[in-house]
Amino acid sequence: MAVADRSTEGNLFDLQILPSADRSVRARFSNVIDAEAVEPLKSSWLDEATDDLITPDHTGLRVFLRRVGGDIKRGREGFRPLCDLHRLSKTFNTRPEAIGEAVELLETELGPMQARAAHGLVADAGLEQVAKFDNASLDFVIEQLDLVNDGMLSGNADSLGRAIWNRDPGRLIPLLETGGPRRMMVAERALGLLRMDELVCLFPARLCT
């Protein structure tokens, strides 16, 4: 990088910053970009990052990165999705659809094999909104139950079980049989809250009236 014209044959710079008032610049550099003529980049993740630079940790970004970024192997490539995830996390309590957006971000940007802390964070938040979101978000919470906080799971197991029942009653049986201790607990809590006429629907459909 250089802040003056230091071009010589054989010397390459990633970036040179030159005064736009100098007309010779355009003549010498055909691909020059006039920074003043470029529209500012609109990006939510970039806003998160620049806000933190201006006022360090004002939004909690740095604490968030230390909390959830330790098991991400992508290095710099993981910075952008983590900034986006931090932005979404600030609206989990007021905008339930943010959970679904966070789930999609985790699945498309970070994948299932890393970012366990981030997956657990979103699953924790999802447990509190479980009655309000879509099937994909419900599936995500069920898959990530091993990562959620014990107290969060215990306090929301009933609502999670009811949400599973409302979407697909037959799904509770596999959770009982092969779901592991946490999923089994959710299924047992759900079944314990059901009325007899609701329990009948776990049997073949012809028994349901």
C-alpha positions in Angstrom: 0.0 0.0 0.0 1.2 3.5 -0.8 -0.3 7.0 -0.3 1.7 8.6 -3.1 2.5 7.5 -6.6 5.5 5.2 -6.2 4.9 3.2 -9.3 8.1 1.8 -10.9 8.5 -1.1 -13.3 8.3 -4.4 -11.4 6.9 -2.9 -8.2 3.3 -3.8 -7.5 1.0 -2.4 -4.9 -2.2 -3.8 -3.6 -3.5 -0.3 -3.2 -2.3 3.2 -3.9 -4.2 6.3 -2.6 -3.7 9.3 -4.9 -5.2 12.8 -5.0 -8.2 12.9 -7.3 -7.4 16.5 -8.3 -4.3 15.3 -10.1 -5.4 14.8 -13.7 -2.3 12.8 -14.6 -3.6 10.0 -12.3 -6.4 9.1 -14.7 -4.0 9.2 -17.6 -1.5 6.8 -16.0 -4.0 4.5 -14.3 -6.8 3.4 -16.5 -8.6 1.5 -13.8 -8.4 4.2 -11.1 -11.4 4.5 -8.8 -12.6 7.9 -7.6 -13.5 7.2 -4.0 -15.7 10.3 -3.7 -17.9 9.0 -6.6 -18.5 5.6 -5.1 -21.7 5.0 -3.3 -21.1 3.9 0.3 -21.5 0.1 0.8 -24.7 -0.7 2.6 -24.2 -3.8 4.7 -25.6 -4.7 8.1 -22.5 -6.7 9.1 -20.3 -3.9 8.2 -22.3 -1.5 10.3 -21.8 -3.8 13.2 -18.1 -3.8 12.7 -17.7 -0.1 12.1 -19.9 0.7 15.1 -17.5 -1.4 17.2 -14.5 0.4 15.8 -15.9 3.8 16.6 -17.1 2.8 20.1 -15.4 -0.4 21.2 -17.8 -3.0 22.4 -20.6 -0.5 22.6 -23.0 -3.1 21.2 -21.3 -6.1 22.8 -19.8 -7.4 19.6 -16.3 -8.1 21.1 -17.7 -10.0 24.0 -20.0 -11.9 21.6 -17.1 -12.9 19.3 -15.1 -14.1 22.3 -18.1 -16.1 23.5 -19.1 -17.8 20.2 -16.1 -17.5 17.9 -13.6 -19.7 19.6 -14.5 -22.9 17.8 -14.8 -21.5 14.3 -12.1 -22.7 12.0 -12.7 -20.4 9.1 -10.7 -17.5 10.5 -11.4 -14.2 8.8 -14.2 -15.8 6.7 -16.2 -16.4 9.8 -16.1 -12.7 10.9 -18.9 -11.5 8.6 -21.5 -14.2 9.5 -20.7 -13.7 13.2 -21.3 -10.0 12.9 -24.6 -10.8 11.2 -25.5 -13.3 13.9 -24.7 -10.7 16.6 -27.0 -8.3 14.9 -29.8 -10.8 14.7 -29.3 -11.9 18.4 -30.2 -8.4 19.6 -33.7 -8.8 18.2 -34.4 -12.4 19.2 -36.8 -11.3 22.0 -38.7 -8.7 19.9 -38.7 -10.3 16.4 -39.3 -14.1 16.4 -38.5 -14.4 12.7 -34.9 -13.4 13.6 -34.5 -16.9 15.0 -35.3 -18.4 11.5 -32.9 -16.0 9.9 -30.1 -17.0 12.4 -30.8 -20.7 11.7 -30.5 -20.1 8.0 -27.3 -18.2 8.5 -25.7 -20.9 10.6 -26.6 -23.6 8.1 -25.5 -21.8 5.0 -22.5 -19.8 6.3 -21.0 -21.9 9.1 -22.3 -25.4 8.7 -23.1 -28.1 11.3 -19.5 -29.1 12.1 -18.3 -26.0 13.8 -19.6 -23.0 15.8 -21.2 -25.2 18.5 -21.4 -22.2 20.8 -23.3 -20.2 18.2 -25.6 -23.1 17.6 -26.3 -23.3 21.3 -27.0 -19.6 21.5 -29.6 -19.7 18.8 -31.2 -22.9 20.2 -31.4 -21.3 23.6 -33.2 -18.3 22.2 -35.4 -20.5 20.0 -36.7 -22.4 23.1 -38.3 -19.2 24.3 -40.0 -18.5 20.9 -40.8 -22.1 20.0 -44.5 -21.6 19.5 -44.0 -18.8 17.0 -41.5 -20.0 14.4 -41.5 -22.3 11.3 -40.8 -26.0 10.9 -37.1 -25.4 10.0 -36.5 -23.5 13.2 -38.3 -26.1 15.2 -36.2 -28.9 13.6 -33.1 -26.9 14.4 -33.9 -26.5 18.1 -34.7 -30.3 18.4 -31.4 -31.1 16.7 -29.4 -28.8 19.0 -31.0 -29.8 22.3 -27.7 -31.2 23.5 -26.1 -27.8 23.3 -28.8 -25.7 25.1 -28.6 -24.5 28.7 -30.0 -27.0 31.3 -32.1 -24.4 32.9 -33.4 -23.1 29.6 -34.4 -26.6 28.5 -36.1 -27.5 31.8 -38.1 -24.2 31.8 -39.3 -24.6 28.2 -39.6 -28.4 27.7 -43.4 -28.2 28.0 -43.8 -25.6 25.3 -41.3 -27.4 23.1 -43.2 -30.7 23.5 -46.5 -29.0 22.8 -45.0 -27.3 19.6 -43.8 -30.7 18.4 -47.2 -32.2 19.1 -49.0 -29.4 17.2 -46.8 -29.9 14.2 -46.6 -33.7 14.0 -47.9 -35.8 16.9 -46.1 -38.9 15.6 -42.8 -37.3 16.0 -42.9 -37.7 19.8 -42.5 -41.5 19.6 -39.1 -41.5 17.9 -37.9 -38.9 20.5 -38.9 -41.4 23.2 -37.2 -44.3 21.6 -34.0 -43.0 20.1 -33.8 -39.3 20.9 -31.5 -39.5 23.9 -32.1 -38.3 27.5 -33.0 -34.7 26.7 -35.3 -35.4 23.8 -36.9 -38.2 25.8 -37.5 -35.8 28.6 -39.2 -33.4 26.3 -41.4 -36.1 24.8 -42.4 -37.4 28.3 -43.3 -34.0 29.5 -45.4 -33.4 26.4 -47.3 -36.7 26.7 -47.9 -36.0 30.4 -49.8 -32.9 29.5 -52.0 -34.4 26.9 -55.7 -35.3 27.3 -56.8 -38.8 26.6 -58.5 -37.8 23.3 -55.2 -36.3 22.2 -53.2 -39.4 23.1 -55.5 -41.5 20.9 -54.0 -39.7 17.9 -50.7 -41.4 18.5 -52.3 -44.6 17.3 -53.4 -45.2 13.6 -55.5 -42.4 12.2 -58.6 -44.6 12.1 -58.7 -44.4 15.9 -58.8 -40.6 15.9 -62.2 -38.9 15.7 
